[in-house]
Amino acid sequence: MRNDDMMGEVRFAEETPPPSAEGNGAWKVMIVDDDDFVHKVTELTLGDYRYQNTPVQYLHAYSGLEAKMLLDEHPDTAVILLDVVMETENAGLEFARYVRREAANSFVRIILRTGQPGQAPERKVITEYDINDYKHKAELSEQRLFTAITAAIRSFNDLRTIDQGRIGLQSVIAASAELFAAKSVQDFFVLALEHILRTGRCAGLSCSEFGLAGTARDGRVEIFESRGLFDPGDGFSEPARRMLELCNAAPAGRRLHVLEREFAAGFYNSHTDQDYVLYASFGRPLNEMEQGLLHILGGNIAVALNNLFLTEEIVATQREVVLTLGEVVETRSKETAQHVKRVAEYSYLLAVKSGLSEDKAQLLRMASPMHDVGKIGIPDSILFKPGKLTEEEFNIIKTHTVIGHSILKNSPRRIMRTAATIALQHHERWDGTGYPHGLAEDETHIFGRITALADVFDALACDRVYKKAWPLDEVLAYLREQRGRQFDPRLVDIFLANIDDMMAIRATYPD
């Protein structure tokens, strides 16, 4: 197939019949009869029979018990040619009941062949035993046997195809649910690649399937994720060029390609002006059903990714607003705006190291910059005083916790409610001597305890209007001294164990 033939809209390859047998790709026909002559005549009559250019594999059982064992070994049997009278008068019917009820095999087509029609009345057998066809042995000429086998295999194949489609759609639905639950673009593309490859996965070690995800800019692709049997040592140049070629071939809004052996899709994030591309190469031709499923999956990926882009933009906007408000407050109190950024990063790292989930750690990271928002209600004469505060002035300063809480508490937004809690509690102490409510130990929310430690560390380690920065060894000595008094002892231990990372954050956001 020429490349330029694959550049337009979604194209589907001609149908590739699904193999009926799991092992050798043949249609399995089980002959169940206690007469060896019947077995031989059946094979001789059918000869080199083929359906959809696929041969038949014959399985032989001479009793109902043997047939049960054989079906357990070959559950993908397409047709059973079944005698009624074998070791018992109803052995065949008992086996038919076993197939449908105990083995729960509704796909295999059962053709009852009997030399004694009166022994098993046709109407009763068809309705009570889920038999698909009823033949008298004497009437099964070569042509009639050919017709019966062909109809049975066709019916089996149709049922399997419908079931595979059902399973495929269930897989796409499950994949879509996972994709919509993804929290980051990186996680999203990992899931997307897994589900794309799963839809077109082939068996055997010889398959060369792989999937790639990357960003595109100025005619180049930077791969950030790969899955499947692809060796990065070979270089990304050829697959990257191919995925970019396919994604750029279609007009805007129609950047999805499902081809005979390939999947490619392009996605644009208008909020960041960034192009993302997905590409998968399969180790075998995809049949029509698989291509259709990939087309549906590709559409769902686009919708879920657009939602994720929008969510990330909302979160980024919220964080920027919170940081800006925090910076305004800190600037008004003559403290550096970088303070709120450092506190946010210290708090996030401490939350992760203390075992909080990524979701909670990110929430704390976004809410902690507003810990001192209540300072906007403190008079300038007190807030800007360079010397020591009087007891009365300090009592007024303490009210910034309650003021901040009252400003934020009525918001229905999760981030604002979290910020309200932090604003209220970040001056509580582990020993219960803090303010405004004198909470002790874990009566203070973990977010308040973390922010308190991060805030004090940064306040001591940096210049303030009322003091110079302390040397690092004195700051760390103070944290050790206040372990179990002002601060949660476990959090102090975690903070000190990760002091190098904390100092790296301080270096990233200098005053």
C-alpha positions in Angstrom: 0.0 0.0 0.0 1.4 3.4 -1.0 1.8 6.0 1.8 -0.2 8.6 -0.1 -3.1 6.1 -0.2 -3.2 6.2 3.6 -3.3 10.0 4.1 -7.0 10.8 3.9 -9.9 10.0 6.1 -10.1 6.9 8.3 -9.9 3.9 6.0 -10.8 0.3 6.8 -9.1 -2.7 5.4 -11.0 -5.6 3.9 -12.3 -8.0 6.5 -9.8 -10.5 7.9 -11.7 -13.6 9.1 -11.0 -14.3 12.8 -9.5 -17.7 13.3 -11.7 -20.2 15.0 -9.0 -22.3 16.6 -6.7 -21.0 19.3 -3.9 -23.3 18.3 -3.6 -23.9 14.6 -6.2 -21.6 12.9 -8.4 -24.4 11.7 -12.2 -24.9 12.2 -12.6 -27.7 14.7 -15.2 -30.3 13.9 -15.9 -32.9 16.6 -17.3 -36.3 15.5 -19.0 -38.1 18.4 -20.2 -41.6 17.5 -19.5 -45.1 18.8 -19.2 -46.4 15.2 -15.6 -46.0 13.8 -17.0 -46.4 10.3 -19.1 -43.2 10.7 -15.9 -41.3 11.7 -14.1 -42.5 8.6 -17.0 -41.9 6.2 -17.5 -38.4 7.5 -13.9 -37.4 7.0 -13.9 -39.1 3.5 -17.1 -37.4 2.5 -16.0 -33.9 3.5 -12.6 -34.5 2.0 -10.4 -31.3 1.9 -13.3 -29.1 3.0 -12.4 -25.4 3.7 -14.4 -22.5 4.9 -13.1 -19.0 4.1 -10.0 -20.6 2.9 -9.4 -22.2 6.3 -9.2 -26.0 6.7 -11.0 -28.3 9.1 -9.4 -30.1 12.0 -11.3 -33.3 13.0 -11.7 -34.3 16.6 -12.9 -37.9 17.4 -14.8 -39.2 20.4 -16.5 -42.6 20.7 -18.6 -42.0 23.8 -20.3 -39.2 25.7 -17.5 -39.3 28.4 -14.8 -39.0 25.8 -16.7 -36.2 24.2 -16.8 -34.2 27.5 -13.1 -34.6 28.0 -12.4 -33.6 24.4 -14.6 -30.5 24.6 -12.9 -29.4 27.8 -9.6 -29.7 25.9 -11.0 -27.8 22.8 -13.6 -25.3 24.0 -13.2 -23.5 20.7 -14.8 -26.3 18.7 -17.0 -25.0 16.0 -19.3 -27.9 15.2 -20.2 -31.2 16.9 -21.7 -34.0 14.8 -23.4 -36.0 17.5 -24.9 -39.5 17.7 -27.7 -40.1 20.1 -27.2 -43.8 21.1 -23.8 -44.7 22.3 -22.9 -46.2 25.6 -26.4 -45.5 26.7 -29.6 -44.8 24.8 -29.5 -41.1 25.6 -25.7 -40.6 25.8 -25.7 -38.0 23.0 -28.5 -36.0 24.5 -26.8 -36.0 27.9 -23.6 -34.7 26.3 -25.6 -32.0 24.5 -27.1 -30.9 27.9 -23.5 -30.9 29.3 -22.3 -28.7 26.5 -24.9 -26.0 27.1 -25.4 -26.1 30.9 -22.2 -27.3 32.6 -19.6 -26.3 30.0 -21.7 -23.1 29.3 -20.7 -23.3 25.6 -23.3 -21.4 23.6 -21.1 -20.9 20.5 -20.5 -24.5 19.3 -23.1 -25.7 16.8 -24.6 -29.1 17.5 -25.8 -31.3 14.6 -27.6 -34.4 15.9 -27.2 -37.4 13.6 -29.2 -40.5 14.4 -30.0 -43.8 12.7 -33.1 -44.2 14.9 -35.3 -41.0 14.6 -38.0 -42.4 16.8 -35.5 -42.8 19.6 -35.1 -39.0 19.8 -38.1 -37.1 18.4 -36.9 -34.1 16.4 -39.2 -31.4 17.9 -38.5 -32.4 21.5 -34.8 -32.6 20.9 -34.6 -29.2 19.2 -36.5 -27.4 21.9 -35.3 -29.1 25.0 -31.6 -29.7 24.3 -30.6 -26.6 22.3 -29.7 -28.6 19.2 -29.0 -26.6 16.1 -29.8 -29.2 13.5 -31.2 -32.7 13.3 -30.3 -35.2 10.6 -31.0 -38.8 9.8 -27.7 -40.6 9.0 -29.3 -42.1 5.9 -30.1 -38.7 4.4 -26.6 -37.1 4.8 -25.3 -37.2 1.3 -22.1 -35.5 0.4 -23.9 -32.3 -0.6 -26.2 -32.2 2.4 -23.3 -32.8 4.8 -21.4 -30.0 3.1 -24.4 -27.7 3.4 -25.0 -28.6 7.0 -21.3 -28.1 8.0 -21.0 -24.8 6.1 -24.2 -23.4 7.7 -23.0 -24.5 11.2 -19.5 -23.0 10.8 -20.9 -19.8 9.4 -23.3 -19.5 12.4 -20.4 -20.3 14.8 -18.2 -17.6 13.2 -21.0 -15.0 13.3 -21.6 -15.7 17.0 -17.9 -15.4 17.8 -17.6 -12.2 15.8 -20.6 -10.7 17.7 -19.2 -11.7 21.0 -15.7 -10.4 20.1 -17.4 -7.1 19.2 -19.3 -7.1 22.5 -16.1 -7.7 24.4 -14.3 -5.1 22.4 -16.9 -2.5 23.1 -16.8 -3.3 26.8 -13.0 -2.9 26.6 -13.4 0.5 24.9 -16.0 1.6 27.5 -13.7 0.5 30.4 -10.7 2.2 28.7 -12.7 5.4 28.3 -13.5 5.4 32.0 -9.8 5.0 32.9 -8.9 7.8 30.4 -11.4 10.2 31.9 -10.0 9.5 35.4 -6.4 10.3 34.4 -4.9 13.2 36.4 -2.0 14.2 34.2 -1.1 14.3 30.5 1.7 11.8 31.1 -0.5 9.3 32.8 -3.1 9.8 30.2 -0.9 8.9 27.3 0.5 5.8 29.1 -3.1 4.5 29.4 -4.0 5.5 25.9 -1.0 3.6 24.4 -1.8 0.5 26.5 -5.4 0.4 25.3 -4.6 1.1 21.7 -2.1 -1.8 21.6 -4.4 -4.1 23.5 -7.0 -3.7 20.8 -4.6 -4.7 18.1 -2.5 -7.1 20.0 -1.3 -10.3 18.3 0.0 -13.5 19.8 3.6 -14.7 19.5 7.0 -13.3 20.0 7.5 -12.5 16.3 5.1 -9.5 16.4 6.7 -6.1 16.2 4.0 -4.0 17.6 4.8 -0.8 19.4 3.2 2.5 20.4 4.7 6.0 20.8 3.5 9.3 22.3 5.2 12.6 21.8 4.9 16.4 21.3 5.3 18.0 17.9 6.8 21.4 17.1 8.3 22.9 14.0 8.1 19.6 12.0 9.9 17.6 14.7 8.6 15.1 17.3 9.9 14.6 20.8 9.0 11.2 22.1 8.1 11.1 25.8 6.5 7.7 26.1 6.8 4.3 24.4 5.1 0.9 24.8 5.4 -2.5 23.2 8.2 -4.3 21.3 10.1 -1.3 20.2 13.8 -0.7 21.0 14.6 3.0 21.7 18.2 2.1 20.7 17.1 2.0 17.1 16.3 5.7 17.3 13.0 7.4 17.0 13.5 9.1 13.6 11.6 6.8 11.3 8.5 6.2 13.5 8.5 9.8 14.6 8.5 11.0 10.9 5.8 8.5 10.1 3.5 9.6 13.0 4.0 13.2 12.1 3.3 12.5 8.5 0.0 10.8 9.2 -1.1 13.4 11.8 -0.4 16.3 9.5 -1.9 14.7 6.4 -5.6 15.3 7.4 -7.2 18.7 7.7 -7.7 20.3 11.1 -10.3 18.5 13.2 -9.8 15.2 11.4 -6.4 14.1 12.6 -7.3 10.4 13.3 -6.1 7.6 11.1 -6.9 3.9 11.5 -5.1 1.9 8.8 -4.5 -1.7 8.1 -1.5 -1.9 10.4 -1.3 1.5 12.0 -3.0 4.0 14.3 -2.1 7.7 14.4 -3.8 10.7 16.0 -2.9 14.3 16.6 -4.3 16.5 19.4 -3.9 20.2 20.0 -3.9 21.9 23.4 -5.0 25.5 22.6 -4.3 26.6 26.2 -0.6 25.9 25.9 -0.2 26.0 22.1 1.1 22.4 22.1 0.6 19.6 19.7 0.5 16.0 20.9 0.8 12.9 18.7 0.0 9.2 19.2 1.2 6.4 16.9 0.9 2.6 17.0 2.3 0.0 14.6 0.7 -3.5 14.8 2.4 -6.8 14.1 -0.5 -8.0 11.9 -3.3 -6.7 9.7 -6.3 -5.5 11.8 -9.7 -6.8 10.8 -12.7 -4.6 10.2 -14.0 -5.0 13.7 -10.7 -4.1 15.4 -10.3 -1.0 13.2 -13.8 0.1 14.0 -13.0 -0.3 17.8 -9.8 1.7 17.3 -11.8 4.4 15.6 -14.3 4.6 18.5 -11.4 4.5 21.0 -9.6 7.3 19.1 -12.6 9.5 19.3 -13.0 8.9 23.1 -9.3 9.6 23.6 -9.8 13.0 21.9 -12.8 13.9 24.1 -11.1 12.7 27.3 -7.8 14.6 26.4 -9.7 17.8 25.7 -11.3 17.5 29.1 -7.9 16.9 30.7 -6.5 20.0 28.9 -9.4 22.1 30.2 -9.0 20.8 33.7 -5.3 21.5 33.7 -6.0 25.0 32.5 -8.5 25.6 35.2 -6.1 24.2 37.9 -3.2 26.3 36.5 -5.4 29.4 36.5 -6.6 28.7 40.1 -3.0 28.2 41.2 -1.8 31.4 39.6 -4.6 33.4 41.2 -3.8 31.9 44.6 -0.1 32.5 44.2 -0.8 36.1 43.0 -3.0 36.8 46.0 -0.5 35.3 48.4 2.3 37.3 46.8 0.2 40.5 47.2 -0.3 39.8 50.9 3.4 39.0 51.5 4.5 42.1 49.5 2.2 44.3 51.6 3.8 42.9 54.8 7.3 43.7 53.4 8.1 40.1 52.9 9.3 38.6 49.6 6.7 37.3 47.2 8.9 34.2 46.7 8.1 33.2 50.3 4.7 31.8 49.3 6.2 29.9 46.4 8.8 28.3 48.7 6.2 27.4 51.3 4.1 25.8 48.6 7.0 23.7 47.4 8.2 22.8 50.9 4.7 21.8 51.8 4.2 19.7 48.7 7.5 17.8 49.2 6.8 17.2 52.9 3.3 16.0 52.1 4.6 13.5 49.5 7.4 12.3 51.8 5.0 11.8 54.7 2.8 9.5 52.7 -0.1 11.7 51.6 -1.6 10.9 48.2 -0.5 12.9 45.1 -4.0 14.4 44.9 -3.8 15.7 48.5 -0.2 16.8 48.1 -1.1 18.9 45.1 -4.1 20.4 46.9 -1.8 21.5 49.7 0.6 22.9 47.2 -2.1 25.1 45.7 -3.8 26.1 49.0 -0.8 26.8 51.3 0.2 30.1 49.6 -2.9 31.7 51.2 -1.9 30.8 54.7 -1.3 34.5 55.6 -4.2 36.1 53.6 -5.7 37.4 56.8 -2.8 39.9 57.1 -4.7 42.2 54.8 -6.9 42.9 57.9 -3.9 43.9 60.1 -3.2 47.7 60.5 0.0 48.9 58.7 1.4 50.3 61.9 1.6 46.9 63.4 2.4 44.9 60.2 5.3 47.2 59.2 6.7 47.7 62.7 10.4 46.8 62.6 10.9 46.4 66.3 9.4 44.0 68.9 5.6 44.0 69.2 3.8 44.8 72.4 1.6 42.2 73.9 -1.5 44.1 72.6 0.0 44.4 69.1 0.9 40.7 69.1 -2.7 39.8 70.0 -3.9 41.8 67.1 -1.4 40.0 64.8 -2.8 36.7 66.0 -6.2 37.6 64.6 -4.9 37.2 61.0 -5.6 33.5 61.3 -9.3 34.1 62.0 -9.5 36.9 59.5 -8.1 34.6 56.8 -10.4 31.8 57.7 -13.5 34.1 57.5 -12.4 35.3 54.1 -12.1 31.9 52.6 -14.4 29.6 54.5 -17.7 30.3 52.6 -16.3 29.3 49.2 -17.7 26.0 47.8 -14.4 25.4 46.1 -12.2 22.6 47.5 -9.0 24.6 47.2 -10.5 27.7 49.0 -11.9 25.6 51.8 -8.6 23.9 52.3 -6.9 27.3 52.3 -9.3 28.4 55.0 -8.3 25.5 57.2 -4.6 26.2 56.7 -5.1 30.0 57.3 -6.8 29.2 60.6 -4.5 26.5 61.9 -1.0 27.2 60.7 0.0 28.9 64.1 -1.3 26.0 66.2 1.4 24.0 68.1 1.9 20.3 68.7 1.9 20.9 72.5 -1.4 22.8 72.4 0.0 26.3 73.2 -0.6 27.8 69.8 -3.3 30.0 68.5 -6.1 30.8 67.9 -7.7 27.6 69.5 -4.9 25.9 71.3 -5.2 22.6 69.3 -2.9 19.8 70.4 -1.2 17.1 68.3 -3.3 15.8 65.5 -6.3 17.9 66.5 -4.7 20.3 64.0 -5.2 19.2 60.4 -2.1 17.6 58.7 -2.2 20.4 56.2 -1.9 23.0 59.0 0.9 21.1 60.7 2.9 20.8 57.4 2.4 24.5 56.5 3.4 25.6 60.0 6.7 23.8 59.7 7.4 25.0 56.1 6.4 28.6 57.1 8.6 28.8 60.1 11.6 27.3 58.3 11.4 29.8 55.5 10.8 32.7 58.0 13.9 31.8 60.0 16.1 31.1 57.0 15.3 34.4 55.2 15.5 38.1 55.9 12.4 39.7 57.4 11.5 43.3 58.2 12.1 42.6 61.8 15.2 40.3 61.6 18.0 39.0 59.5 18.2 35.4 58.2 19.5 32.8 60.6 22.4 30.6 59.6 21.2 27.2 58.4 22.7 25.3 61.3 20.8 27.5 63.8 17.6 27.0 61.9 18.0 23.2 62.0 18.9 23.3 65.6 15.7 25.3 66.3 13.6 22.7 64.4 15.2 19.9 66.5 14.6 21.8 69.7 10.9 22.4 68.8 10.3 18.8 67.8 7.3 17.5 69.8 6.7 21.1 71.1 5.9 23.5 68.3 6.0 20.9 65.5 4.8 17.4 64.8 7.8 15.3 65.6 7.3 12.9 62.7 7.2 15.8 60.2 10.4 17.3 61.7 12.2 14.0 61.2 11.0 13.8 57.6 11.9 17.4 56.9 15.5 17.0 58.3 15.9 13.7 56.4 15.1 15.7 53.2 16.9 18.9 53.9 19.0 18.8 50.7 15.8 18.8 48.7 14.4 21.6 50.8 17.6 23.7 50.2 17.2 23.0 46.4 13.8 24.5 46.5 15.1 27.5 48.3 17.8 27.9 45.6 15.1 27.7 42.9 13.1 30.6 44.4 15.6 33.0 45.8 14.6 36.4 47.2 
